[in-house]
Amino acid sequence: MKSKLVAALLFSAVAFAAGPPALVADMDALIADVAKWTSGQPLNPLNELEQQVRVAVADPKARAQIEGALIKLLAPETTFEAKRFACQQLAVVGSDAALPALAPLLQDNETAGLVGFALGNRPSAKADQLLRDALANAQDRARLQILATLGNRRDEKAVDLLSAQAAAADVPVAQTAIIALGKIGTPAARKALAALNEAARPALAPALADASLRCVERLQQAGHHRDAAVLCERLLAPDQPAYVRRGAFAALLRGDRDGGEQRLRQTLRGNDAVLRAVAIAAVPALPAQTASETLGRELPGLTAEEQVWLIDSLAARNDAAARAAITTALAASAHGEVRQAAARALGRIGEPSTARALAQALAAATDEPEVNAVMAALSGLPGGTATDRAILTEVNAAAGRVRAQLITSLATRRSPEVLAALLAEAGHPEPLVAKAAYRVLARAATAETLPPLLQQFMAICDPDLRADAETFVEQALGQVESPAARSAAVRQSLAVAPNPETRQALLRLLPACGDAEALGALTAALATADAPSRPTAVRALAEWPNDAAWPPLAALYQQPGNETERDLALRGLVRLMKETDAAGDTQTERYRTLLAGARGNAELKQILGAMGGAKEAGVLQLALPLLDRADVRAEAAAAVKRIAEAIKPQAPVLAQEALKRLEQAP
C-alpha cells in the first residue's frame, strides 16, 4: 500500500513539473470539423473542442491559442451552429481580441443574439463601445438583441442612447430599451424612466413598470432603501397592474427595518385585497418572535379565504403563538373551511396539549369534511407517546359518536399503551364504540394482541355487534404473519367458547388460520358438532384456503343423505381445483372422483367449468366422453377445447384428435 502511495505522489510531481495538459496538435483539423457541424450530427468534435477550452482556461498561452481557434469559427462560411458554439465557448476564454470578429455578427438578425453569449458580463469598455456603435445601423431583431445585451451588461454609458431608443415609435424597440434602462438602474437611468412615465404611452406601461421594479432591486442592493421606497410607493398606485403592485409591495417589505411586520399589519386591516394576499404570503419570513401573536390577532378581520391563507402562513412559523392563534380559529371561526384549515395546520404543528382542542372540535363538528379533517389532524398530531396519552385521555372523557371517532383516529398509533386501550374499548357497552375499536385493531393486530382480542370477541352478546366484529377479527388474523400464532389463538378460544353462537363464529375464523392444526380442529368439530353448529363447520371446510381440505370435503361429497352438505362440499372441491396446483395423476384422479359422484347436469356443468383450466392429458380423456351427452355438450366442448390447446406441446397427437372430434361434433 505504501509503495502505491509513493508511486502516485511521484507521478503527480512529474505531471505538475510538466505543466498543464497541451492542446491537440492538429487544432486546424478540429476547427474544420466543428465549422461544418449542424444539428443531428455526432457531437464528438464539439465535445473535443469543449475539452480543449477546459484545458486552456488556466494557461494564458493556451487560452490565447484556443481563443484564436474559436474566432475562426465566426467566419461567414461556418454554420450557424458552429458560430453559436464558438460564442458559448468565448464566454469562458474570450477577450477583446475577439471583438473584431464579433462585430459583423451584430448586423445579422440571426447572429446578433450570439454576441451576447460571447460577451456575457465580462467587463470591457471596448465591448460596450462596440455594442453602442453597432446600434446605429442595426435593424429588426438585431437591434432588439443589441439593446437587450446593453441592458444585461449594465452599460451606464448607454443610458442616453437607450433613452432615445425608448422614445422610438417602434413599440418592441421602445419596450426593450426601457427594460435595459431598468437593468442598468443608475440615477440617470431612473431619471430617463421617470421622463418616460410622464409621457404615459399606454403600450409601454408594462415595460416601464417592470423596469421600475428592476430599479428598486438595484437600489436596495446598493443600500438606498429610502429611494427604493419612494419608487415603490408610486408603483403601488391602484392603476398599476396587479403583478407590479405585488412586486413593489414585496420590495417595500424587504426594505423595512422590522421585516415588514408593521406594514403587514396595516395592510391586513386595509381594503386592498391584492396587497393582503402578498402580506399573508410574507408572514412566515418575518424575523420578530412576536410576529405570530401580532398577526394572529388579525385573523377574524379577514375573509374566510384569507383566514385559510394566514393559518397556513402561521403554521409555517410553527411557534407557540402561531399554535395559539390557530387553535382559537379552530374553536371560534364561523366558517367551516377555516376550521378545517386550522385542524389541518394543528395536525402538522400541534403538540400533546392540542389533543384537547381537537377533541372539542370533533364534538362540535357537524359535517363530514370537518369531521374528517379533525380526525386526520388527531391521527397525525406530533408528540409520540405523550400525544397518545393525551388522545386516550380525551377518549375516556367522551361518549358515543365522539368516542368512536377518537378511537378511529388512533389507527396510526401502535404503542403498547394504545393497543391495550383499544382492547379495553372493544368491550365497551356502546356497540358504536366497540365496533370502532375492532375496526382499528383489525389493522393493528399482532400475535400478542390476538388472544385478548378473541377473549373480548367471545364476550359479545349483541348478535349484530358480533357479526360486525367477526369481520374485523378475521382481518386482524390476516395481519398476523404466522399461521401457527393465528391458529393457536383461535383454537384456544374455541376450546372455551361459552355458547353455540360464539363457537360458530370461531369455527368460521378457522379458514383464516389455514394450518394443519386449524384444519384438524375443524374436522374434529365436524365430527362432534351439534346440529346448529354442523352447517357452520361444513361451510368453513368448504372455504378452506388450500387443498389440505380435499380429503374431508371429498368424504362429505361422497356421503349419501344430506344434500346441503354435499352441495357445499362440491362447491369447495371445485374451488380448490381452480385455485390450487394439483397436477398430473393427482389432478386426473380428483376430477375422476368429482365426475363419478356428480348427480345431475347442474353438477356436471359445475365440474366441467373447472376442468377447462386443467393442463393434463388424463383430464382431457375424462372430458371427451361427455361430448356425447347433449345436455352438457356445450360445457364439455368448451372444456375439451381449452385443455387440448393447453396440452399441445406435451401431447400433440391426443390434442389434435380431440380438436378434430370437436369439429365433427353435431
LINSUL-V136988 format. One record per pair of residues at least 6 apart in sequence whose C-alpha atoms are under 6 Angstrom apart, sorted by the first residue. I is the first residue (numbers start at 1). J is the second residue. D is the distance in whole Angstrom. If there is no record, write none. Layout:
{{I J D} {I J D}}
This chain:
{{34 45 6} {35 73 6} {35 78 5} {35 82 5} {36 79 6} {38 81 6} {56 62 5} {56 63 5} {57 63 6} {67 94 6} {70 86 5} {73 83 6} {74 83 5} {84 114 6} {87 117 6} {87 118 4} {88 117 6} {88 118 6} {90 118 5} {91 118 4} {91 119 6} {91 120 6} {105 111 5} {105 112 5} {106 112 4} {107 138 5} {108 142 6} {109 141 5} {109 142 4} {112 142 5} {113 145 5} {116 149 6} {121 153 5} {147 177 6} {148 180 6} {151 180 4} {151 183 6} {151 184 6} {154 184 4} {159 189 6} {162 177 5} {165 174 6} {166 174 4} {166 177 5} {166 178 6} {168 174 6} {175 207 6} {179 211 5} {181 189 5} {182 211 4} {182 212 6} {182 214 5} {182 215 5} {183 214 6} {185 215 5} {216 228 5} {219 228 6} {225 255 6} {232 248 5} {235 245 6} {236 245 5} {253 259 6} {253 260 4} {259 286 6} {264 279 5} {267 276 6} {268 276 5} {280 310 6} {283 313 6} {284 313 5} {284 316 6} {284 317 5} {292 321 5} {292 322 5} {293 321 5} {296 325 5} {299 307 6} {308 338 5} {308 341 6} {314 322 5} {315 345 6} {318 349 6} {326 342 6} {330 339 5} {330 342 5} {340 370 6} {340 373 6} {343 374 5} {343 377 6} {344 377 6} {347 377 4} {347 380 5} {347 381 5} {351 382 6} {351 383 6} {352 383 6} {352 386 6} {352 387 4} {352 390 6} {355 391 6} {363 402 6} {365 371 6} {375 409 5} {378 409 6} {379 409 5} {379 410 6} {395 403 5} {395 406 6} {404 433 5} {404 436 5} {411 440 5} {422 437 5} {425 434 6} {425 437 6} {426 434 4} {426 437 5} {426 438 6} {427 456 6} {428 434 5} {438 472 6} {439 472 6} {442 472 5} {442 475 5} {442 476 4} {445 476 5} {446 480 6} {447 480 6} {451 489 5} {458 502 6} {483 513 5} {486 513 5} {487 513 5} {487 518 6} {497 503 5} {504 533 6} {508 540 5} {510 518 6} {511 544 5} {526 534 6} {526 537 6} {542 569 6} {542 572 4} {553 569 5} {556 566 6} {557 566 5} {557 569 5} {578 610 6} {588 618 6} {588 619 5} {612 639 4} {612 642 6} {612 643 6} {614 643 6} {615 643 6} {615 646 6} {615 647 6} {626 636 6} {627 633 5} {627 636 6} {644 655 5} {648 655 6}}
